[in-house]
Each structure stands twice: as structure tokens, then as C-alpha cells.
Amino acid sequence: MRIEILVSNIVKQNDIEAVVNSANANLRLGSGVAGAIHAAAGPELEAYCEPIAPLELGQAVITPGFNLPNKWVIHARAGSMITYDNALEILEECLNSVFRVALQNNIKSIAMPAIGTGVFKIPNSDCAAITAKVIKQNIDSPLNLIRICVSSVDAQKEFQFAFAEYQLD
């Protein structure tokens, strides 16, 4: 399994089979990653998502990518640090759900954002540590490539540090 941590736009991952959306409960166009993915995928994505919403905390579902360069979108719902005392546990469950969905759909490459770090207020350091932990637990997964797409060099450094701690560098 190859792991990349890049300062990169999640909707510009042309060589990746599935992108991960940091989704809201209604699986609708939102701010941040959800807004970018929905805007790039086109209105068909929101229409497709309507009957499968709401998405439960910590869960993930898969949809077609529509106008994205990716075949699939895996929508994963974290919990807000403002609303949930157990937001970090929800994030871990959410990330494990992403791996389950990828495995069930024979996906070999995914690109994911720093899930929950935007409006959900999960600190990059916590997100990075939990992401590294979950990847380490799933290291024997059939995924060939996991690309973490972050929005800043500071976030990239947080992820690089956490991944080094879990010997994923």
C-alpha cells in the first residue's frame, strides 16, 4: 500500500478510483469538501443522494462520481467537536466505514480529505493521528494507494508527523 500526503484539491485526483467526501447528514451540497465535491460532480450527485439520506454518524456510503474524474464517491460522516463529546471516536468509526465500503466495492485507490477538520472543528493533529491509526489497522487491505489531500503545508506536516509515529512513512 502506497500512502501519499499532498497539499492538493480533492476534486482534481484524476488517477484515483474513489474520492472520500466529508459529508453532512443530508448528503447535500455544503461548505468545504462537500461543496467542492458536489459542485464538481454536478446536480446528479445530490439527486442520487436524496433517497439514501440521512447518513448516520460514523457511517459511509458509496455513490457514482458523475462528472468527477473518479468512478466513485465514498461519503463519510464525522461528528462535530462542537456538538459531540465523542467526536474523535465517531471519526474513527467513520474512517473504518470508509475502508469497509472500499473493500466491499473492490476499490484499489482512494483520495480523502482531512475528514472533520473544517466546520466540524476536529483539530488536524487529532484527525491525522486517528487516520494513521485506522490505516495501520487496515494495512493489509487490498487498497494500493491512499492519498490524503490537505489544504495547507501545516496540515501536511501534522499528517506526516502522525504517519511517522505509526511507521507509515
C-alpha positions in Angstrom: 0.0 0.0 0.0 1.3 3.4 -1.0 0.4 6.4 1.1 0.7 10.0 -0.1 0.0 13.2 1.8 -0.4 16.1 -0.5 -1.5 19.7 -0.4 -4.0 19.2 -3.2 -7.5 19.7 -4.4 -9.7 16.6 -3.7 -11.7 17.1 -6.9 -8.6 17.0 -9.1 -7.4 13.4 -8.4 -7.7 12.1 -11.9 -5.8 8.9 -11.2 -7.9 7.8 -8.2 -10.8 5.4 -8.3 -12.8 6.9 -5.4 -12.7 10.2 -3.5 -14.0 10.5 0.0 -16.5 13.2 0.9 -16.6 14.6 4.4 -20.3 14.6 4.2 -23.2 16.1 6.2 -26.1 14.0 7.3 -28.3 15.0 4.4 -25.6 14.1 1.8 -26.1 17.5 0.2 -24.0 20.3 -1.1 -22.4 22.0 1.8 -19.3 24.0 2.5 -15.7 22.9 2.2 -15.1 19.4 0.8 -18.8 18.5 0.5 -19.4 21.7 -1.5 -16.4 21.1 -3.8 -17.3 17.5 -4.5 -21.0 18.2 -5.2 -20.1 21.2 -7.4 -17.6 19.2 -9.4 -19.9 16.1 -9.6 -22.9 18.1 -10.8 -26.5 18.1 -9.7 -26.9 14.4 -10.4 -24.9 13.6 -7.3 -27.3 15.5 -5.0 -30.3 13.9 -6.7 -28.8 10.4 -6.3 -28.1 11.1 -2.6 -31.5 12.3 -1.7 -33.2 8.9 -1.2 -30.3 7.4 0.7 -30.0 10.3 3.3 -29.7 10.7 6.2 -26.3 9.3 6.7 -25.8 8.1 10.3 -22.8 9.3 12.3 -19.7 7.3 11.7 -21.0 5.6 8.6 -20.1 5.7 4.9 -22.0 5.1 1.7 -20.9 5.0 -1.9 -22.3 6.7 -5.0 -21.2 7.2 -8.6 -18.8 10.1 -9.2 -20.9 11.5 -12.1 -18.9 14.5 -13.5 -15.9 13.9 -11.3 -12.8 12.2 -12.9 -13.4 9.4 -10.3 -15.7 6.5 -10.7 -17.0 6.7 -7.1 -17.6 9.0 -4.1 -17.5 7.5 -0.7 -19.5 9.8 1.6 -18.4 9.6 5.3 -20.0 11.4 8.2 -17.8 12.5 11.1 -19.2 14.3 14.2 -18.7 17.9 15.2 -16.4 18.7 18.1 -19.0 21.4 19.0 -21.9 19.0 19.2 -20.5 15.6 20.2 -18.3 14.9 23.2 -17.2 11.7 21.4 -16.4 13.3 18.0 -13.0 11.6 17.9 -14.5 8.1 18.4 -17.1 8.9 15.7 -14.2 9.9 13.3 -12.5 6.6 13.9 -15.7 4.7 13.2 -16.2 6.9 10.1 -12.8 6.1 8.8 -13.3 2.4 9.4 -16.5 2.6 7.5 -14.6 4.1 4.5 -12.3 1.1 4.5 -15.3 -1.3 4.7 -17.0 0.4 1.7 -13.8 0.4 -0.3 -13.3 -3.3 0.4 -16.9 -4.2 -0.4 -16.6 -2.4 -3.8 -13.2 -3.7 -4.7 -11.7 -0.2 -4.8 -7.9 -0.1 -5.2 -7.2 3.7 -4.8 -8.8 6.4 -2.7 -8.2 10.1 -2.1 -9.5 11.5 1.2 -9.5 14.9 2.8 -8.7 15.6 6.5 -12.2 14.5 7.5 -14.0 16.6 10.0 -11.4 19.4 10.2 -13.5 22.1 8.6 -16.8 23.1 10.0 -16.7 20.1 12.4 -13.7 21.6 14.1 -11.6 18.4 14.6 -8.0 19.5 15.0 -5.7 18.5 12.2 -3.4 16.7 14.8 -6.3 14.6 16.1 -7.6 13.8 12.6 -4.1 12.9 11.4 -3.4 10.6 14.4 -6.8 8.8 14.0 -6.4 8.5 10.2 -2.9 7.0 10.7 -4.2 4.6 13.4 -7.1 3.4 11.1 -4.8 3.0 8.1 -2.3 1.0 10.2 -5.1 -1.3 11.3 -6.1 -1.8 7.7 -2.6 -2.0 6.2 -3.4 -5.4 4.7 -6.4 -4.0 2.8 -6.4 -4.5 -1.0 -6.0 -0.8 -1.4 -2.9 0.0 -3.5 -3.0 3.8 -2.9 -4.3 6.1 -0.2 -3.9 9.8 -1.0 -4.6 12.3 1.8 -5.4 15.7 0.3 -5.0 18.5 2.7 -5.4 22.3 2.3 -2.1 23.6 3.7 1.5 22.8 4.4 0.9 22.9 8.1 -1.8 20.2 7.8 0.5 18.2 5.6 3.2 18.4 8.3 0.7 17.3 11.0 -0.2 14.2 8.9 3.4 13.4 8.1 4.2 13.5 11.8 1.3 11.3 12.8 2.1 8.8 10.0 5.7 8.6 11.0 4.6 7.9 14.6 2.6 4.9 13.2 5.5 3.9 11.0 3.5 4.6 7.8 6.1 6.9 6.2 
